[in-house]
Amino acid sequence: MTQEKQKVKEYNRKKIFVEITETAWLIIFMFCLMYLGWSVSMRDFLTGFSSSPWIVNGLYLLVFFLLLKVILLPMGYYSGYSVEHRYGLSSQSFGSWIIDEVKELGISLIFGLFIGEIIYGLIRAFSSLWWLIASLVLSAFFIVMTKLAPILLMPIFFRFKRLEDKDLEARILKLTDQAHTRINGVFEMNLSKKTRAANAALAGIGSTRRIILSDTLLKEYTHDEIEGIMAHELGHQVYNHIWKGILVQGMLTTLLFFLIAHSLDKGVEWFHLQGIHDIAGLPYLILITIVVSFIFLPLVNLYMRSMEYEADQYGVSITGKRDSFISALEKLSMQNLCDTQPNAVVEFLFYNHPSIAKRIGHLTNG
């Protein structure tokens, strides 16, 4: 094995190790909150500030997500800053990384407060059917956020400008015409301020749909290679992969809430809660979510990998430039430190994209 391949293997092993460790630590923390009575004590303390369940729940959610950030911050630093710098991917200063962490915390608090209040408000109002109503509300929320992400969330972390390369823009617009996909422009993202990795995306839905190319991609890749990458991204649009993904997510959310609803009584009994509406039971809900995710995530990833194969084939068929797309995949794997041939079990459990070697194999033999 070459030194470069060894470096890639080590990098990916560390990232997966952190992911597993973070999940295990999250489970331990949630279990301690429930089993040791910390969650109930926190709820009792906050009840002293107000008799309104909305205020008490809001305060609990704010404290809970702040604690969660503190608990996970060391692993976030190791994986998101230390490892990225050690292996030459990150170009971000520590101060900039801290600012991003604060921004992420702010977004987590806003969304966590919104979703938590809705779920527990529905539990209080509809003790039998809350799970169904909540799944419908959250599915609608996911759709709205998918639409708003490129104009509301992404600009919080990155700067964007219209693509200045008119030749490349013309090529991409021709591809969007062939794919019968309307977009609201082609944009360049200043990814190099934070990482040396490259990326491209078709973000948003409807009137916010736009093509985003990182400056690191524009600098290192030929027009033919970028064209191949964007043809692949448009393949997701042509095959309605975004909407299929939202549908799958909605179905899993409904199943999750159904299982939670039929487990809440046990939680009340085991952890001496005031009822299924008790906000102190939130860590118990998260534990159930982790278990359900562990069971279904590999199957979801399997489905998502099949989508990637479809988008690959579409991209090559629409451009006729298979070699350029393969070249782009090989460059991306090297630049982003992707393991081109991961362990089969690791790929099945953790990868939502097929390995680069398998994708190239499909393109070459298919």
Buried (B, 14 or more C-beta within 10 A) or exposed (E): EEEEEEBBBBBBBBBBBBEEEBEEBBBEBBEEBBEEBBBBEBBEEBBEEEEEBEEBBBBBBBBBBEBBBEBBEEBBBBBBBBBBBBBEBBBBEEEBBEEBBEEBBEEBBEEBBEBBBBBBBBBBEEEEEBBBBBBBBBBEBBBEEBBBBBBEEBEEBBEBEEBEBEEBBEBBBEBBEEBEBEBBEBBBBEBBBBBBBBBBBBBBBEEBBBBBBBBBBBEBBEBBBBBBBBBBBBBBBBBEBBEBBBEBBBEBBBBBBEBBBEBBEEBBEEBEBBEBBBBBBBBBBBBBBBBBBEEBBBEBBEBBBEBBBBBBBBBBEBBEBBEBBBBBBBBBBEBBBBBBEBBEEBBBBBBEBBBBBBBBEBBEEE
